[in-house]
Amino acid sequence: MQTTLADFLRNTPEGEEAKSIVGKCVHCGFCTATCPTYQLLGDELDARAGAST
């Protein structure tokens, strides 16, 4: 899976931490209940867990 951080986060400690956390995602889908993208769009394929499907 490819993760692209916003320019202002690249090469920062915060950005590296975020990248590490996202990289541990196992795509279980339990995050959709709190995913702002899923809540806004209602499409699981746009949510983080749907990124690899």
mmCIF entry with sequence, helices, sheets and N, C-alpha, C, O atoms, coordinates in Angstrom:
data_MODEL
# 
_entry.id   MODEL 
# 
_entity.id                         1 
_entity.type                       polymer 
_entity.pdbx_number_of_molecules   1 
# 
_entity_poly.entity_id                      1 
_entity_poly.type                           'polypeptide(L)' 
_entity_poly.nstd_linkage                   no 
_entity_poly.nstd_monomer                   no 
_entity_poly.pdbx_seq_one_letter_code       MQTTLADFLRNTPEGEEAKSIVGKCVHCGFCTATCPTYQLLGDELDARAGAST 
_entity_poly.pdbx_seq_one_letter_code_can   MQTTLADFLRNTPEGEEAKSIVGKCVHCGFCTATCPTYQLLGDELDARAGAST 
_entity_poly.pdbx_strand_id                 A 
# 
loop_
_entity_poly_seq.entity_id 
_entity_poly_seq.num 
_entity_poly_seq.mon_id 
_entity_poly_seq.hetero 
1 1  MET n 
1 2  GLN n 
1 3  THR n 
1 4  THR n 
1 5  LEU n 
1 6  ALA n 
1 7  ASP n 
1 8  PHE n 
1 9  LEU n 
1 10 ARG n 
1 11 ASN n 
1 12 THR n 
1 13 PRO n 
1 14 GLU n 
1 15 GLY n 
1 16 GLU n 
1 17 GLU n 
1 18 ALA n 
1 19 LYS n 
1 20 SER n 
1 21 ILE n 
1 22 VAL n 
1 23 GLY n 
1 24 LYS n 
1 25 CYS n 
1 26 VAL n 
1 27 HIS n 
1 28 CYS n 
1 29 GLY n 
1 30 PHE n 
1 31 CYS n 
1 32 THR n 
1 33 ALA n 
1 34 THR n 
1 35 CYS n 
1 36 PRO n 
1 37 THR n 
1 38 TYR n 
1 39 GLN n 
1 40 LEU n 
1 41 LEU n 
1 42 GLY n 
1 43 ASP n 
1 44 GLU n 
1 45 LEU n 
1 46 ASP n 
1 47 ALA n 
1 48 ARG n 
1 49 ALA n 
1 50 GLY n 
1 51 ALA n 
1 52 SER n 
1 53 THR n 
# 
_struct_asym.id          A 
_struct_asym.entity_id   1 
# 
loop_
_struct_conf.conf_type_id 
_struct_conf.id 
_struct_conf.pdbx_PDB_helix_id 
_struct_conf.beg_label_comp_id 
_struct_conf.beg_label_asym_id 
_struct_conf.beg_label_seq_id 
_struct_conf.pdbx_beg_PDB_ins_code 
_struct_conf.end_label_comp_id 
_struct_conf.end_label_asym_id 
_struct_conf.end_label_seq_id 
_struct_conf.pdbx_end_PDB_ins_code 
_struct_conf.beg_auth_comp_id 
_struct_conf.beg_auth_asym_id 
_struct_conf.beg_auth_seq_id 
_struct_conf.end_auth_comp_id 
_struct_conf.end_auth_asym_id 
_struct_conf.end_auth_seq_id 
_struct_conf.pdbx_PDB_helix_class 
_struct_conf.details 
_struct_conf.pdbx_PDB_helix_length 
HELX_P HELX_P1 AA1 PRO A 13 ? GLY A 23 ? PRO A 13 GLY A 23 1 ? 11 
HELX_P HELX_P2 AA2 PHE A 30 ? ALA A 33 ? PHE A 30 ALA A 33 5 ? 4  
HELX_P HELX_P3 AA3 PRO A 36 ? LEU A 41 ? PRO A 36 LEU A 41 1 ? 6  
HELX_P HELX_P4 AA4 GLU A 44 ? ASP A 46 ? GLU A 44 ASP A 46 5 ? 3  
HELX_P HELX_P5 AA5 ARG A 48 ? SER A 52 ? ARG A 48 SER A 52 5 ? 5  
# 
_struct_conf_type.id          HELX_P 
_struct_conf_type.criteria    ? 
_struct_conf_type.reference   ? 
# 
loop_
_atom_site.group_PDB 
_atom_site.id 
_atom_site.type_symbol 
_atom_site.label_atom_id 
_atom_site.label_alt_id 
_atom_site.label_comp_id 
_atom_site.label_asym_id 
_atom_site.label_entity_id 
_atom_site.label_seq_id 
_atom_site.pdbx_PDB_ins_code 
_atom_site.Cartn_x 
_atom_site.Cartn_y 
_atom_site.Cartn_z 
_atom_site.occupancy 
_atom_site.B_iso_or_equiv 
_atom_site.pdbx_formal_charge 
_atom_site.auth_seq_id 
_atom_site.auth_comp_id 
_atom_site.auth_asym_id 
_atom_site.auth_atom_id 
_atom_site.pdbx_PDB_model_num 
ATOM 1   N N  . MET A 1 1  ? 0.831   -1.161 0.000  1.00 0.00 ? 1  MET A N  1 
ATOM 2   C CA . MET A 1 1  ? 0.000   0.000  0.000  1.00 0.00 ? 1  MET A CA 1 
ATOM 3   C C  . MET A 1 1  ? 0.885   1.237  0.000  1.00 0.00 ? 1  MET A C  1 
ATOM 4   O O  . MET A 1 1  ? 1.907   1.282  0.685  1.00 0.00 ? 1  MET A O  1 
ATOM 5   N N  . GLN A 1 2  ? 0.492   2.220  -0.758 1.00 0.00 ? 2  GLN A N  1 
ATOM 6   C CA . GLN A 1 2  ? 1.260   3.456  -0.826 1.00 0.00 ? 2  GLN A CA 1 
ATOM 7   C C  . GLN A 1 2  ? 0.555   4.524  -0.009 1.00 0.00 ? 2  GLN A C  1 
ATOM 8   O O  . GLN A 1 2  ? -0.658  4.701  -0.119 1.00 0.00 ? 2  GLN A O  1 
ATOM 9   N N  . THR A 1 3  ? 1.312   5.230  0.805  1.00 0.00 ? 3  THR A N  1 
ATOM 10  C CA . THR A 1 3  ? 0.778   6.333  1.597  1.00 0.00 ? 3  THR A CA 1 
ATOM 11  C C  . THR A 1 3  ? 1.522   7.597  1.208  1.00 0.00 ? 3  THR A C  1 
ATOM 12  O O  . THR A 1 3  ? 2.752   7.637  1.240  1.00 0.00 ? 3  THR A O  1 
ATOM 13  N N  . THR A 1 4  ? 0.784   8.615  0.844  1.00 0.00 ? 4  THR A N  1 
ATOM 14  C CA . THR A 1 4  ? 1.374   9.893  0.479  1.00 0.00 ? 4  THR A CA 1 
ATOM 15  C C  . THR A 1 4  ? 0.940   10.935 1.491  1.00 0.00 ? 4  THR A C  1 
ATOM 16  O O  . THR A 1 4  ? -0.251  11.201 1.652  1.00 0.00 ? 4  THR A O  1 
ATOM 17  N N  . LEU A 1 5  ? 1.901   11.515 2.164  1.00 0.00 ? 5  LEU A N  1 
ATOM 18  C CA . LEU A 1 5  ? 1.606   12.539 3.154  1.00 0.00 ? 5  LEU A CA 1 
ATOM 19  C C  . LEU A 1 5  ? 1.547   13.910 2.507  1.00 0.00 ? 5  LEU A C  1 
ATOM 20  O O  . LEU A 1 5  ? 2.177   14.152 1.477  1.00 0.00 ? 5  LEU A O  1 
ATOM 21  N N  . ALA A 1 6  ? 0.788   14.799 3.119  1.00 0.00 ? 6  ALA A N  1 
ATOM 22  C CA . ALA A 1 6  ? 0.738   16.182 2.660  1.00 0.00 ? 6  ALA A CA 1 
ATOM 23  C C  . ALA A 1 6  ? 2.131   16.793 2.774  1.00 0.00 ? 6  ALA A C  1 
ATOM 24  O O  . ALA A 1 6  ? 2.931   16.392 3.619  1.00 0.00 ? 6  ALA A O  1 
ATOM 25  N N  . ASP A 1 7  ? 2.404   17.758 1.922  1.00 0.00 ? 7  ASP A N  1 
ATOM 26  C CA . ASP A 1 7  ? 3.724   18.381 1.894  1.00 0.00 ? 7  ASP A CA 1 
ATOM 27  C C  . ASP A 1 7  ? 4.172   18.894 3.261  1.00 0.00 ? 7  ASP A C  1 
ATOM 28  O O  . ASP A 1 7  ? 5.340   18.759 3.627  1.00 0.00 ? 7  ASP A O  1 
ATOM 29  N N  . PHE A 1 8  ? 3.241   19.482 4.015  1.00 0.00 ? 8  PHE A N  1 
ATOM 30  C CA . PHE A 1 8  ? 3.640   20.060 5.298  1.00 0.00 ? 8  PHE A CA 1 
ATOM 31  C C  . PHE A 1 8  ? 3.988   19.004 6.348  1.00 0.00 ? 8  PHE A C  1 
ATOM 32  O O  . PHE A 1 8  ? 4.562   19.334 7.386  1.00 0.00 ? 8  PHE A O  1 
ATOM 33  N N  . LEU A 1 9  ? 3.648   17.744 6.091  1.00 0.00 ? 9  LEU A N  1 
ATOM 34  C CA . LEU A 1 9  ? 3.970   16.671 7.041  1.00 0.00 ? 9  LEU A CA 1 
ATOM 35  C C  . LEU A 1 9  ? 5.194   15.860 6.634  1.00 0.00 ? 9  LEU A C  1 
ATOM 36  O O  . LEU A 1 9  ? 5.818   15.206 7.469  1.00 0.00 ? 9  LEU A O  1 
ATOM 37  N N  . ARG A 1 10 ? 5.534   15.904 5.354  1.00 0.00 ? 10 ARG A N  1 
ATOM 38  C CA . ARG A 1 10 ? 6.672   15.111 4.884  1.00 0.00 ? 10 ARG A CA 1 
ATOM 39  C C  . ARG A 1 10 ? 7.945   15.490 5.609  1.00 0.00 ? 10 ARG A C  1 
ATOM 40  O O  . ARG A 1 10 ? 8.220   16.665 5.853  1.00 0.00 ? 10 ARG A O  1 
ATOM 41  N N  . ASN A 1 11 ? 8.711   14.477 5.946  1.00 0.00 ? 11 ASN A N  1 
ATOM 42  C CA . ASN A 1 11 ? 10.012  14.663 6.583  1.00 0.00 ? 11 ASN A CA 1 
ATOM 43  C C  . ASN A 1 11 ? 9.936   15.401 7.919  1.00 0.00 ? 11 ASN A C  1 
ATOM 44  O O  . ASN A 1 11 ? 10.854  16.132 8.292  1.00 0.00 ? 11 ASN A O  1 
ATOM 45  N N  . THR A 1 12 ? 8.829   15.199 8.629  1.00 0.00 ? 12 THR A N  1 
ATOM 46  C CA . THR A 1 12 ? 8.699   15.751 9.979  1.00 0.00 ? 12 THR A CA 1 
ATOM 47  C C  . THR A 1 12 ? 8.512   14.585 10.941 1.00 0.00 ? 12 THR A C  1 
ATOM 48  O O  . THR A 1 12 ? 8.083   13.509 10.523 1.00 0.00 ? 12 THR A O  1 
ATOM 49  N N  . PRO A 1 13 ? 8.822   14.773 12.209 1.00 0.00 ? 13 PRO A N  1 
ATOM 50  C CA . PRO A 1 13 ? 8.592   13.693 13.181 1.00 0.00 ? 13 PRO A CA 1 
ATOM 51  C C  . PRO A 1 13 ? 7.122   13.257 13.218 1.00 0.00 ? 13 PRO A C  1 
ATOM 52  O O  . PRO A 1 13 ? 6.822   12.070 13.340 1.00 0.00 ? 13 PRO A O  1 
ATOM 53  N N  . GLU A 1 14 ? 6.215   14.229 13.111 1.00 0.00 ? 14 GLU A N  1 
ATOM 54  C CA . GLU A 1 14 ? 4.788   13.903 13.137 1.00 0.00 ? 14 GLU A CA 1 
ATOM 55  C C  . GLU A 1 14 ? 4.387   13.076 11.921 1.00 0.00 ? 14 GLU A C  1 
ATOM 56  O O  . GLU A 1 14 ? 3.620   12.120 12.029 1.00 0.00 ? 14 GLU A O  1 
ATOM 57  N N  . GLY A 1 15 ? 4.915   13.458 10.768 1.00 0.00 ? 15 GLY A N  1 
ATOM 58  C CA . GLY A 1 15 ? 4.626   12.734 9.541  1.00 0.00 ? 15 GLY A CA 1 
ATOM 59  C C  . GLY A 1 15 ? 5.157   11.313 9.572  1.00 0.00 ? 15 GLY A C  1 
ATOM 60  O O  . GLY A 1 15 ? 4.484   10.383 9.129  1.00 0.00 ? 15 GLY A O  1 
ATOM 61  N N  . GLU A 1 16 ? 6.348   11.147 10.087 1.00 0.00 ? 16 GLU A N  1 
ATOM 62  C CA . GLU A 1 16 ? 6.926   9.799  10.192 1.00 0.00 ? 16 GLU A CA 1 
ATOM 63  C C  . GLU A 1 16 ? 6.116   8.939  11.155 1.00 0.00 ? 16 GLU A C  1 
ATOM 64  O O  . GLU A 1 16 ? 5.929   7.746  10.916 1.00 0.00 ? 16 GLU A O  1 
ATOM 65  N N  . GLU A 1 17 ? 5.638   9.538  12.238 1.00 0.00 ? 17 GLU A N  1 
ATOM 66  C CA . GLU A 1 17 ? 4.805   8.792  13.190 1.00 0.00 ? 17 GLU A CA 1 
ATOM 67  C C  . GLU A 1 17 ? 3.490   8.380  12.535 1.00 0.00 ? 17 GLU A C  1 
ATOM 68  O O  . GLU A 1 17 ? 3.050   7.240  12.687 1.00 0.00 ? 17 GLU A O  1 
ATOM 69  N N  . ALA A 1 18 ? 2.865   9.296  11.813 1.00 0.00 ? 18 ALA A N  1 
ATOM 70  C CA . ALA A 1 18 ? 1.611   8.987  11.123 1.00 0.00 ? 18 ALA A CA 1 
ATOM 71  C C  . ALA A 1 18 ? 1.811   7.874  10.100 1.00 0.00 ? 18 ALA A C  1 
ATOM 72  O O  . ALA A 1 18 ? 0.996   6.957  10.003 1.00 0.00 ? 18 ALA A O  1 
ATOM 73  N N  . LYS A 1 19 ? 2.890   7.959  9.345  1.00 0.00 ? 19 LYS A N  1 
ATOM 74  C CA . LYS A 1 19 ? 3.196   6.934  8.338  1.00 0.00 ? 19 LYS A CA 1 
ATOM 75  C C  . LYS A 1 19 ? 3.384   5.564  8.985  1.00 0.00 ? 19 LYS A C  1 
ATOM 76  O O  . LYS A 1 19 ? 2.947   4.549  8.443  1.00 0.00 ? 19 LYS A O  1 
ATOM 77  N N  . SER A 1 20 ? 4.024   5.543  10.128 1.00 0.00 ? 20 SER A N  1 
ATOM 78  C CA . SER A 1 20 ? 4.237   4.295  10.857 1.00 0.00 ? 20 SER A CA 1 
ATOM 79  C C  . SER A 1 20 ? 2.914   3.695  11.329 1.00 0.00 ? 20 SER A C  1 
ATOM 80  O O  . SER A 1 20 ? 2.693   2.489  11.217 1.00 0.00 ? 20 SER A O  1 
ATOM 81  N N  . ILE A 1 21 ? 2.045   4.545  11.855 1.00 0.00 ? 21 ILE A N  1 
ATOM 82  C CA . ILE A 1 21 ? 0.753   4.069  12.353 1.00 0.00 ? 21 ILE A CA 1 
ATOM 83  C C  . ILE A 1 21 ? -0.097  3.539  11.204 1.00 0.00 ? 21 ILE A C  1 
ATOM 84  O O  . ILE A 1 21 ? -0.676  2.458  11.312 1.00 0.00 ? 21 ILE A O  1 
ATOM 85  N N  . VAL A 1 22 ? -0.178  4.282  10.112 1.00 0.00 ? 22 VAL A N  1 
ATOM 86  C CA . VAL A 1 22 ? -0.976  3.866  8.960  1.00 0.00 ? 22 VAL A CA 1 
ATOM 87  C C  . VAL A 1 22 ? -0.412  2.584  8.357  1.00 0.00 ? 22 VAL A C  1 
ATOM 88  O O  . VAL A 1 22 ? -1.168  1.738  7.878  1.00 0.00 ? 22 VAL A O  1 
ATOM 89  N N  . GLY A 1 23 ? 0.891   2.438  8.380  1.00 0.00 ? 23 GLY A N  1 
ATOM 90  C CA . GLY A 1 23 ? 1.529   1.247  7.826  1.00 0.00 ? 23 GLY A CA 1 
ATOM 91  C C  . GLY A 1 23 ? 1.211   -0.033 8.571  1.00 0.00 ? 23 GLY A C  1 
ATOM 92  O O  . GLY A 1 23 ? 1.416   -1.127 8.045  1.00 0.00 ? 23 GLY A O  1 
ATOM 93  N N  . LYS A 1 24 ? 0.710   0.092  9.796  1.00 0.00 ? 24 LYS A N  1 
ATOM 94  C CA . LYS A 1 24 ? 0.357   -1.080 10.602 1.00 0.00 ? 24 LYS A CA 1 
ATOM 95  C C  . LYS A 1 24 ? -1.094  -1.515 10.406 1.00 0.00 ? 24 LYS A C  1 
ATOM 96  O O  . LYS A 1 24 ? -1.528  -2.502 11.000 1.00 0.00 ? 24 LYS A O  1 
ATOM 97  N N  . CYS A 1 25 ? -1.844  -0.790 9.583  1.00 0.00 ? 25 CYS A N  1 
ATOM 98  C CA . CYS A 1 25 ? -3.250  -1.108 9.338  1.00 0.00 ? 25 CYS A CA 1 
ATOM 99  C C  . CYS A 1 25 ? -3.373  -2.495 8.705  1.00 0.00 ? 25 CYS A C  1 
ATOM 100 O O  . CYS A 1 25 ? -2.661  -2.814 7.754  1.00 0.00 ? 25 CYS A O  1 
ATOM 101 N N  . VAL A 1 26 ? -4.278  -3.313 9.237  1.00 0.00 ? 26 VAL A N  1 
ATOM 102 C CA . VAL A 1 26 ? -4.501  -4.654 8.690  1.00 0.00 ? 26 VAL A CA 1 
ATOM 103 C C  . VAL A 1 26 ? -5.818  -4.741 7.917  1.00 0.00 ? 26 VAL A C  1 
ATOM 104 O O  . VAL A 1 26 ? -6.262  -5.833 7.563  1.00 0.00 ? 26 VAL A O  1 
ATOM 105 N N  . HIS A 1 27 ? -6.438  -3.589 7.656  1.00 0.00 ? 27 HIS A N  1 
ATOM 106 C CA . HIS A 1 27 ? -7.649  -3.507 6.843  1.00 0.00 ? 27 HIS A CA 1 
ATOM 107 C C  . HIS A 1 27 ? -8.809  -4.327 7.402  1.00 0.00 ? 27 HIS A C  1 
ATOM 108 O O  . HIS A 1 27 ? -9.526  -5.000 6.661  1.00 0.00 ? 27 HIS A O  1 
ATOM 109 N N  . CYS A 1 28 ? -8.980  -4.258 8.722  1.00 0.00 ? 28 CYS A N  1 
ATOM 110 C CA . CYS A 1 28 ? -10.056 -5.013 9.364  1.00 0.00 ? 28 CYS A CA 1 
ATOM 111 C C  . CYS A 1 28 ? -11.421 -4.364 9.168  1.00 0.00 ? 28 CYS A C  1 
ATOM 112 O O  . CYS A 1 28 ? -12.444 -5.045 9.227  1.00 0.00 ? 28 CYS A O  1 
ATOM 113 N N  . GLY A 1 29 ? -11.444 -3.055 8.936  1.00 0.00 ? 29 GLY A N  1 
ATOM 114 C CA . GLY A 1 29 ? -12.711 -2.356 8.720  1.00 0.00 ? 29 GLY A CA 1 
ATOM 115 C C  . GLY A 1 29 ? -13.356 -1.803 9.969  1.00 0.00 ? 29 GLY A C  1 
ATOM 116 O O  . GLY A 1 29 ? -14.362 -1.099 9.877  1.00 0.00 ? 29 GLY A O  1 
ATOM 117 N N  . PHE A 1 30 ? -12.808 -2.099 11.134 1.00 0.00 ? 30 PHE A N  1 
ATOM 118 C CA . PHE A 1 30 ? -13.412 -1.600 12.368 1.00 0.00 ? 30 PHE A CA 1 
ATOM 119 C C  . PHE A 1 30 ? -13.301 -0.083 12.497 1.00 0.00 ? 30 PHE A C  1 
ATOM 120 O O  . PHE A 1 30 ? -14.014 0.515  13.303 1.00 0.00 ? 30 PHE A O  1 
ATOM 121 N N  . CYS A 1 31 ? -12.445 0.535  11.739 1.00 0.00 ? 31 CYS A N  1 
ATOM 122 C CA . CYS A 1 31 ? -12.250 1.979  11.844 1.00 0.00 ? 31 CYS A CA 1 
ATOM 123 C C  . CYS A 1 31 ? -13.325 2.783  11.130 1.00 0.00 ? 31 CYS A C  1 
ATOM 124 O O  . CYS A 1 31 ? -13.399 3.997  11.320 1.00 0.00 ? 31 CYS A O  1 
ATOM 125 N N  . THR A 1 32 ? -14.164 2.147  10.312 1.00 0.00 ? 32 THR A N  1 
ATOM 126 C CA . THR A 1 32 ? -15.150 2.920  9.558  1.00 0.00 ? 32 THR A CA 1 
ATOM 127 C C  . THR A 1 32 ? -16.116 3.668  10.465 1.00 0.00 ? 32 THR A C  1 
ATOM 128 O O  . THR A 1 32 ? -16.672 4.688  10.060 1.00 0.00 ? 32 THR A O  1 
ATOM 129 N N  . ALA A 1 33 ? -16.326 3.186  11.676 1.00 0.00 ? 33 ALA A N  1 
ATOM 130 C CA . ALA A 1 33 ? -17.229 3.863  12.609 1.00 0.00 ? 33 ALA A CA 1 
ATOM 131 C C  . ALA A 1 33 ? -16.702 5.234  13.011 1.00 0.00 ? 33 ALA A C  1 
ATOM 132 O O  . ALA A 1 33 ? -17.480 6.113  13.381 1.00 0.00 ? 33 ALA A O  1 
ATOM 133 N N  . THR A 1 34 ? -15.391 5.424  12.942 1.00 0.00 ? 34 THR A N  1 
ATOM 134 C CA . THR A 1 34 ? -14.812 6.703  13.335 1.00 0.00 ? 34 THR A CA 1 
ATOM 135 C C  . THR A 1 34 ? -14.037 7.366  12.204 1.00 0.00 ? 34 THR A C  1 
ATOM 136 O O  . THR A 1 34 ? -13.377 8.381  12.425 1.00 0.00 ? 34 THR A O  1 
ATOM 137 N N  . CYS A 1 35 ? -14.105 6.819  11.013 1.00 0.00 ? 35 CYS A N  1 
ATOM 138 C CA . CYS A 1 35 ? -13.354 7.356  9.874  1.00 0.00 ? 35 CYS A CA 1 
ATOM 139 C C  . CYS A 1 35 ? -14.072 8.575  9.300  1.00 0.00 ? 35 CYS A C  1 
ATOM 140 O O  . CYS A 1 35 ? -15.198 8.452  8.818  1.00 0.00 ? 35 CYS A O  1 
ATOM 141 N N  . PRO A 1 36 ? -13.438 9.749  9.343  1.00 0.00 ? 36 PRO A N  1 
ATOM 142 C CA . PRO A 1 36 ? -14.113 10.934 8.811  1.00 0.00 ? 36 PRO A CA 1 
ATOM 143 C C  . PRO A 1 36 ? -14.382 10.851 7.308  1.00 0.00 ? 36 PRO A C  1 
ATOM 144 O O  . PRO A 1 36 ? -15.386 11.387 6.839  1.00 0.00 ? 36 PRO A O  1 
ATOM 145 N N  . THR A 1 37 ? -13.521 10.200 6.556  1.00 0.00 ? 37 THR A N  1 
ATOM 146 C CA . THR A 1 37 ? -13.747 10.055 5.117  1.00 0.00 ? 37 THR A CA 1 
ATOM 147 C C  . THR A 1 37 ? -14.955 9.174  4.858  1.00 0.00 ? 37 THR A C  1 
ATOM 148 O O  . THR A 1 37 ? -15.784 9.489  4.004  1.00 0.00 ? 37 THR A O  1 
ATOM 149 N N  . TYR A 1 38 ? -15.060 8.075  5.584  1.00 0.00 ? 38 TYR A N  1 
ATOM 150 C CA . TYR A 1 38 ? -16.206 7.180  5.413  1.00 0.00 ? 38 TYR A CA 1 
ATOM 151 C C  . TYR A 1 38 ? -17.496 7.866  5.847  1.00 0.00 ? 38 TYR A C  1 
ATOM 152 O O  . TYR A 1 38 ? -18.526 7.730  5.186  1.00 0.00 ? 38 TYR A O  1 
ATOM 153 N N  . GLN A 1 39 ? -17.445 8.598  6.947  1.00 0.00 ? 39 GLN A N  1 
ATOM 154 C CA . GLN A 1 39 ? -18.647 9.288  7.419  1.00 0.00 ? 39 GLN A CA 1 
ATOM 155 C C  . GLN A 1 39 ? -19.099 10.354 6.429  1.00 0.00 ? 39 GLN A C  1 
ATOM 156 O O  . GLN A 1 39 ? -20.300 10.561 6.253  1.00 0.00 ? 39 GLN A O  1 
ATOM 157 N N  . LEU A 1 40 ? -18.171 11.020 5.790  1.00 0.00 ? 40 LEU A N  1 
ATOM 158 C CA . LEU A 1 40 ? -18.503 12.071 4.833  1.00 0.00 ? 40 LEU A CA 1 
ATOM 159 C C  . LEU A 1 40 ? -19.020 11.498 3.517  1.00 0.00 ? 40 LEU A C  1 
ATOM 160 O O  . LEU A 1 40 ? -20.041 11.951 3.000  1.00 0.00 ? 40 LEU A O  1 
ATOM 161 N N  . LEU A 1 41 ? -18.318 10.505 2.975  1.00 0.00 ? 41 LEU A N  1 
ATOM 162 C CA . LEU A 1 41 ? -18.637 9.986  1.649  1.00 0.00 ? 41 LEU A CA 1 
ATOM 163 C C  . LEU A 1 41 ? -19.525 8.745  1.671  1.00 0.00 ? 41 LEU A C  1 
ATOM 164 O O  . LEU A 1 41 ? -20.239 8.478  0.704  1.00 0.00 ? 41 LEU A O  1 
ATOM 165 N N  . GLY A 1 42 ? -19.484 7.980  2.777  1.00 0.00 ? 42 GLY A N  1 
ATOM 166 C CA . GLY A 1 42 ? -20.290 6.780  2.877  1.00 0.00 ? 42 GLY A CA 1 
ATOM 167 C C  . GLY A 1 42 ? -19.862 5.662  1.952  1.00 0.00 ? 42 GLY A C  1 
ATOM 168 O O  . GLY A 1 42 ? -20.637 4.738  1.706  1.00 0.00 ? 42 GLY A O  1 
ATOM 169 N N  . ASP A 1 43 ? -18.659 5.721  1.439  1.00 0.00 ? 43 ASP A N  1 
ATOM 170 C CA . ASP A 1 43 ? -18.159 4.703  0.517  1.00 0.00 ? 43 ASP A CA 1 
ATOM 171 C C  . ASP A 1 43 ? -16.932 4.051  1.135  1.00 0.00 ? 43 ASP A C  1 
ATOM 172 O O  . ASP A 1 43 ? -15.897 4.693  1.312  1.00 0.00 ? 43 ASP A O  1 
ATOM 173 N N  . GLU A 1 44 ? -17.058 2.769  1.462  1.00 0.00 ? 44 GLU A N  1 
ATOM 174 C CA . GLU A 1 44 ? -15.964 2.072  2.140  1.00 0.00 ? 44 GLU A CA 1 
ATOM 175 C C  . GLU A 1 44 ? -14.682 2.034  1.307  1.00 0.00 ? 44 GLU A C  1 
ATOM 176 O O  . GLU A 1 44 ? -13.584 1.975  1.862  1.00 0.00 ? 44 GLU A O  1 
ATOM 177 N N  . LEU A 1 45 ? -14.816 2.067  -0.013 1.00 0.00 ? 45 LEU A N  1 
ATOM 178 C CA . LEU A 1 45 ? -13.616 2.052  -0.857 1.00 0.00 ? 45 LEU A CA 1 
ATOM 179 C C  . LEU A 1 45 ? -12.804 3.336  -0.718 1.00 0.00 ? 45 LEU A C  1 
ATOM 180 O O  . LEU A 1 45 ? -11.606 3.346  -1.001 1.00 0.00 ? 45 LEU A O  1 
ATOM 181 N N  . ASP A 1 46 ? -13.448 4.417  -0.284 1.00 0.00 ? 46 ASP A N  1 
ATOM 182 C CA . ASP A 1 46 ? -12.720 5.666  -0.057 1.00 0.00 ? 46 ASP A CA 1 
ATOM 183 C C  . ASP A 1 46 ? -12.142 5.753  1.334  1.00 0.00 ? 46 ASP A C  1 
ATOM 184 O O  . ASP A 1 46 ? -11.293 6.605  1.596  1.00 0.00 ? 46 ASP A O  1 
ATOM 185 N N  . ALA A 1 47 ? -12.586 4.885  2.239  1.00 0.00 ? 47 ALA A N  1 
ATOM 186 C CA . ALA A 1 47 ? -12.077 4.874  3.610  1.00 0.00 ? 47 ALA A CA 1 
ATOM 187 C C  . ALA A 1 47 ? -10.730 4.161  3.632  1.00 0.00 ? 47 ALA A C  1 
ATOM 188 O O  . ALA A 1 47 ? -10.413 3.417  2.705  1.00 0.00 ? 47 ALA A O  1 
ATOM 189 N N  . ARG A 1 48 ? -9.959  4.369  4.644  1.00 0.00 ? 48 ARG A N  1 
ATOM 190 C CA . ARG A 1 48 ? -8.613  3.808  4.752  1.00 0.00 ? 48 ARG A CA 1 
ATOM 191 C C  . ARG A 1 48 ? -8.622  2.283  4.624  1.00 0.00 ? 48 ARG A C  1 
ATOM 192 O O  . ARG A 1 48 ? -7.782  1.722  3.920  1.00 0.00 ? 48 ARG A O  1 
ATOM 193 N N  . ALA A 1 49 ? -9.556  1.607  5.294  1.00 0.00 ? 49 ALA A N  1 
ATOM 194 C CA . ALA A 1 49 ? -9.582  0.138  5.256  1.00 0.00 ? 49 ALA A CA 1 
ATOM 195 C C  . ALA A 1 49 ? -9.893  -0.384 3.859  1.00 0.00 ? 49 ALA A C  1 
ATOM 196 O O  . ALA A 1 49 ? -9.507  -1.503 3.521  1.00 0.00 ? 49 ALA A O  1 
ATOM 197 N N  . GLY A 1 50 ? -10.577 0.400  3.052  1.00 0.00 ? 50 GLY A N  1 
ATOM 198 C CA . GLY A 1 50 ? -10.924 -0.045 1.702  1.00 0.00 ? 50 GLY A CA 1 
ATOM 199 C C  . GLY A 1 50 ? -9.850  0.251  0.685  1.00 0.00 ? 50 GLY A C  1 
ATOM 200 O O  . GLY A 1 50 ? -10.014 -0.046 -0.498 1.00 0.00 ? 50 GLY A O  1 
ATOM 201 N N  . ALA A 1 51 ? -8.750  0.833  1.129  1.00 0.00 ? 51 ALA A N  1 
ATOM 202 C CA . ALA A 1 51 ? -7.727  1.288  0.198  1.00 0.00 ? 51 ALA A CA 1 
ATOM 203 C C  . ALA A 1 51 ? -7.081  0.160  -0.592 1.00 0.00 ? 51 ALA A C  1 
ATOM 204 O O  . ALA A 1 51 ? -6.598  0.384  -1.703 1.00 0.00 ? 51 ALA A O  1 
ATOM 205 N N  . SER A 1 52 ? -7.065  -1.034 -0.043 1.00 0.00 ? 52 SER A N  1 
ATOM 206 C CA . SER A 1 52 ? -6.359  -2.101 -0.747 1.00 0.00 ? 52 SER A CA 1 
ATOM 207 C C  . SER A 1 52 ? -7.302  -3.030 -1.499 1.00 0.00 ? 52 SER A C  1 
ATOM 208 O O  . SER A 1 52 ? -6.842  -3.966 -2.153 1.00 0.00 ? 52 SER A O  1 
ATOM 209 N N  . THR A 1 53 ? -8.598  -2.798 -1.424 1.00 0.00 ? 53 THR A N  1 
ATOM 210 C CA . THR A 1 53 ? -9.547  -3.693 -2.090 1.00 0.00 ? 53 THR A CA 1 
ATOM 211 C C  . THR A 1 53 ? -9.862  -3.246 -3.480 1.00 0.00 ? 53 THR A C  1 
ATOM 212 O O  . THR A 1 53 ? -10.645 -3.893 -4.175 1.00 0.00 ? 53 THR A O  1 
# 
